[in-house]
Amino acid sequence: MGKPLFGTLIALLYKGRPILGIIDQPVLCERWIVINGRRTTLNGEKVATRNCAKPAQAYLYTTSPHLFSGDVEEAFARVRNKLVQEDNKLLRDRFKDLQVQHQKMQEQNKKI
């Protein structure tokens, strides 16, 4: 038996530009609605994204990257790889900070 997640996705375009988008997921009791020029809503409540100064602070979600092909697949890979690079840099910097802290603690322990 699969996961009980399913939904309906609706998009309305006018001259190739998005005007309206709806994601309805009945099992999760979620309905996302976006209308061009208005704030997105989740179940009637206005929602917004948080500020994100660096790619390493961002989240990237997809059902499956295997759904993409051609130019879209390449674009997704570029974004994913940028986030991974930023995340790895953040981890390396944090690891260096921990190493410095560890060395300071060892020096302090030698003095005791």
C-alpha positions in Angstrom: 0.0 0.0 0.0 1.4 3.4 -0.9 1.4 6.7 1.0 -2.0 8.2 1.4 -0.9 11.5 -0.1 -2.5 12.8 -3.2 -3.6 16.2 -4.4 -5.0 18.3 -7.1 -2.9 21.0 -8.8 -4.6 23.7 -10.8 -3.0 26.5 -12.7 -4.5 29.3 -14.8 -2.4 31.1 -17.3 -3.2 34.1 -19.4 -1.0 34.7 -22.4 1.5 32.3 -20.9 1.7 34.1 -17.5 0.4 32.5 -14.2 -2.7 34.2 -12.9 -4.0 31.6 -10.3 -2.6 28.5 -8.7 -4.2 26.0 -6.4 -2.8 23.0 -4.5 -5.4 20.9 -2.8 -4.4 18.0 -0.5 -7.6 16.6 1.1 -5.8 14.0 3.2 -3.7 16.7 4.9 -6.6 19.2 5.0 -4.5 21.7 3.0 -5.5 24.1 0.3 -2.9 26.6 -1.0 -4.2 29.4 -3.2 -2.1 32.0 -4.9 -3.6 34.8 -7.1 -1.3 37.1 -9.1 -0.8 40.3 -7.0 -2.1 38.9 -3.8 -0.6 37.0 -0.8 -0.6 33.2 -0.9 -3.1 31.6 1.5 -3.1 28.2 3.3 -6.6 27.2 4.3 -7.7 30.9 4.0 -4.8 32.3 6.2 -2.2 34.5 4.6 1.3 33.0 4.5 4.7 34.2 3.4 8.2 33.0 3.0 10.9 33.9 5.5 13.8 36.1 4.5 16.8 34.1 3.5 20.1 36.0 3.1 22.2 33.0 2.0 21.5 29.9 0.0 22.7 27.7 2.9 19.7 29.0 4.9 17.2 27.9 2.2 15.1 24.8 1.9 14.6 23.0 -1.4 11.7 20.7 -1.8 10.5 18.5 -4.6 8.4 15.4 -4.9 11.2 13.8 -6.9 14.1 15.3 -8.9 13.5 12.4 -11.3 10.4 14.1 -12.6 12.5 16.8 -14.3 14.1 16.5 -17.7 16.0 18.7 -20.2 16.5 22.3 -19.3 14.3 22.0 -16.1 16.4 19.1 -14.8 19.6 21.1 -15.5 18.2 24.2 -13.7 17.1 22.1 -10.7 20.6 20.5 -10.6 22.3 24.0 -10.6 20.1 25.2 -7.6 20.6 21.9 -5.7 24.4 21.9 -6.3 24.6 25.6 -5.2 22.8 24.7 -2.0 24.9 21.7 -1.3 28.1 23.7 -1.9 26.9 26.5 0.5 25.8 23.9 3.1 29.2 22.1 2.9 31.0 25.4 3.3 28.9 26.2 6.3 29.6 22.7 7.8 33.4 23.1 7.1 33.4 26.6 8.8 31.5 25.3 11.8 33.8 22.3 12.1 36.8 24.7 12.1 35.1 26.7 14.9 34.6 23.5 16.9 38.3 22.5 16.4 39.4 25.9 17.7 37.1 25.7 20.7 38.4 22.1 21.4 42.0 23.3 21.2 41.3 26.2 23.7 39.6 23.7 26.1 42.6 21.4 25.9 45.0 24.3 26.6 42.8 25.3 29.6 42.8 21.8 30.9 46.6 21.6 30.8 46.8 24.6 33.0 44.6 23.0 35.7 
